[in-house]
Amino acid sequence: MDARLQELWDHHEIRQLLATYCHGCDRGDEVLMAGTYAQESWDDHGPRKMPGDRFAFETVAESIETARVVSHLLGQSLIALRGDEAGAETYFIATVVYPARAPGGTEMLNQLGGRYVDTLVREGGGWLIKTRVCIREWSISHPVERDWLAGKGFVETMRGQADISNEALGLTLTGSLFPALSAAR
């Protein structure tokens, strides 16, 4: 392949990988999320520092138990290719909505803005995350006093296979945590 076309293709595949990571996290699919990490990987997400696949399983398990919404918004990525290795810096805003913990309590909306600084490797024919450092630039918490669009006819977000994005994308939930935890509720 022409070197310029290969570079474009590698950039496309890396951006797809970053989006797949977020989709797995947001929809509660720990297997899909874990599949974005290389065999020998490491993730440094502040208090959670561990191999990437373990990070995916622990993060999704906790979020299924505690959060109503998990949503990532990715910004620009700066990608530097070096043969079968690459570096990437990607801006993000992560939003998590936690339900009220007690009757009459208030939902909490937590947001984190920062950057993912990744080293990536081409492994098994595709790009995977070798190391990820989550850089915190800011974070904020807000009590949700009211939801001005609730009940206004919007399709509501769902975690797991029930979210309509999975059908539109032709995806089947590969994770095992969400159905088991949902059944236990």
ABEGO torsion letter per residue (X at the ends): XBAAAAAAAAAAAAAAAAAAAAAAAAAGBAAAAAAABBABBBBBBEABBBBAAAAAAAAAAAAAAABABBBBBBBBBBBBBBEABBBBBBBBBBBBBBBBABBGBBBBBBBBBBBBBBBBBBBGGBBBBABBBBBBABBBBBBBABBAABGAGBBBBBBEAABAAAAAAGBBBABAAAAAAAAAX
